[in-house]
Structures are given as structure tokens and as C-alpha cells.
Amino acid sequence: MFSGPPDLNYSFNVSADRDFSTSTGTEMLSPTGFVVLSVALGFIMTFGFVNNFVVLLLFCKFKTLRTPVNMLLLNISVSDMLVCVFGTTLSFASSIKGRWLLGRIGCSWYGFVNSCFGVCGTDMCFSFLR
């Protein structure tokens, strides 16, 4: 594709000057850091679920809200609610314990759920707007 030497990197990497050979990969937050993270994730999870659930209830109760544009907002809201239920709960539980709880399979599930529900909510909106 490029006519330059094969080992030449054409991308800009900010971390190219860092020395990663001394990193053990086991750096962790302090116990206070995990408490702060747990509180923040708890608020995000709780308010995210409650607010998106209220949006869902309002759509069910008031039929005048069922317009095509509002259905896009409903889709984003449901997608965000699913991320709060299936994704943020894993981060919240792990931050309470101070370590990842579910191993490699749980890590894959966490990435899949957050990516799937996050992308599904926004991609549907973009496809509709096109």
C-alpha cells in the first residue's frame, strides 16, 4: 500500500515515548479509589435505570408520544437501560470487591453487552436518519 520501508509506522502514537517494560500490569486503585468508583458507578447505574424506566413508562402511558422521532429516543433509552442493567452492574460489583469478579468469560460478556447495546441504540438512529 505504501512504498516506504515495511517497518516504518505511519501512525501517530502519543505513548510511543513511554517505557512499558517496567510496568507489571498489576497497578490498582487505592481502597479509597475503589470506594469513590463504587459510589460513582452506583449513581450512574441507579439513576440511569430509573430515568430510562420513567421514559419507558411515559411512552406506554401517553399515546401522543408515539411519533417516529420519539421512537428513536425510546430506542436509545431502552438501549441505555440495558447497559445499566447488564453492563454497569458488573463494573459496580467489581469495584466494590476491588478486583474483576467474573474472569475471562465475564470480561468478554462485559465488552459484548456494552458494545452491543451501545452500538445498537445509536446505529438504529443513524440508519433511520439516513
C-alpha positions in Angstrom: 0.0 0.0 0.0 2.8 2.4 0.9 6.2 2.5 -0.9 8.2 3.1 2.2 10.1 0.6 4.3 7.9 -2.1 5.7 8.8 -1.5 9.4 8.0 2.3 9.2 5.0 3.2 11.3 2.9 5.9 9.6 0.5 6.5 12.6 1.0 9.0 15.4 1.2 7.3 18.8 1.3 9.5 21.8 2.5 6.7 24.0 5.5 5.9 21.8 7.9 7.6 24.1 6.8 5.7 27.3 8.7 2.8 28.6 6.3 -0.1 29.3 9.0 -2.6 30.1 8.8 -1.7 33.9 5.0 -2.0 34.1 3.8 -5.1 35.8 0.2 -4.7 34.8 -1.0 -5.0 38.4 -1.4 -1.4 39.3 -4.6 -0.9 41.3 -6.6 1.8 42.8 -6.3 2.5 46.5 -9.2 1.4 48.7 -10.4 4.9 48.7 -10.3 5.0 44.9 -12.5 1.9 44.8 -15.0 3.4 47.2 -15.2 6.6 45.0 -15.5 4.4 41.9 -18.2 2.3 43.5 -20.2 5.3 44.6 -20.0 6.9 41.1 -21.0 3.7 39.3 -23.8 3.1 41.8 -25.2 6.6 41.0 -24.8 6.0 37.2 -26.5 2.6 37.4 -29.3 3.7 39.7 -30.2 7.0 38.0 -29.6 5.6 34.6 -32.0 2.7 35.1 -34.7 4.8 36.9 -34.7 7.7 34.4 -34.8 5.4 31.4 -37.5 3.4 33.1 -39.6 6.6 33.6 -39.1 7.4 29.9 -40.4 3.9 29.0 -43.4 4.3 31.3 -44.3 7.7 29.8 -44.2 6.2 26.3 -46.5 3.4 27.4 -48.9 5.8 29.2 -49.2 8.6 26.7 -50.0 7.5 23.1 -49.4 11.0 21.8 -45.7 10.5 22.4 -45.5 7.7 19.9 -44.1 9.6 16.9 -41.3 8.3 14.8 -38.8 10.8 16.2 -39.8 9.9 19.8 -39.4 6.2 19.0 -35.8 6.9 18.3 -35.4 8.4 21.7 -37.2 5.4 23.2 -34.8 3.1 21.4 -31.8 5.0 22.9 -33.5 4.9 26.3 -34.1 1.2 26.2 -30.6 0.6 25.0 -29.1 2.7 27.8 -31.3 0.9 30.4 -30.0 -2.5 29.2 -26.4 -1.2 29.5 -27.2 -0.1 33.1 -28.7 -3.5 33.9 -26.2 -5.8 32.2 -23.0 -3.8 31.9 -22.7 -1.3 34.7 -23.7 -3.9 37.4 -20.6 -5.9 36.6 -18.4 -2.9 36.9 -20.2 -1.9 40.1 -19.8 -5.3 41.7 -16.2 -5.5 40.7 -15.4 -2.0 42.1 -17.0 -3.0 45.4 -14.7 -6.0 45.7 -11.7 -4.2 44.3 -11.0 -6.8 41.6 -12.6 -8.2 38.5 -15.0 -10.9 39.6 -16.0 -12.9 36.5 -12.8 -13.9 34.9 -12.1 -14.0 31.2 -15.6 -15.1 30.1 -17.2 -12.3 32.2 -14.8 -9.8 30.7 -15.9 -10.9 27.2 -19.5 -10.7 28.2 -19.0 -7.2 29.7 -17.4 -6.0 26.5 -20.1 -7.6 24.3 -23.0 -6.2 26.3 -21.7 -2.7 26.4 -20.7 -2.7 22.8 -23.9 -4.4 21.5 -26.4 -2.3 23.4 -24.5 0.9 23.0 -24.0 0.4 19.2 -27.5 -1.0 18.6 -29.1 2.1 20.2 -27.1 4.6 18.2 -26.8 2.7 14.9 -30.5 2.3 14.5 -30.9 6.1 15.0 -28.3 6.9 12.4 -29.8 4.4 9.9 -33.2 6.0 10.4 -31.9 9.5 9.9 -30.2 8.5 6.6 
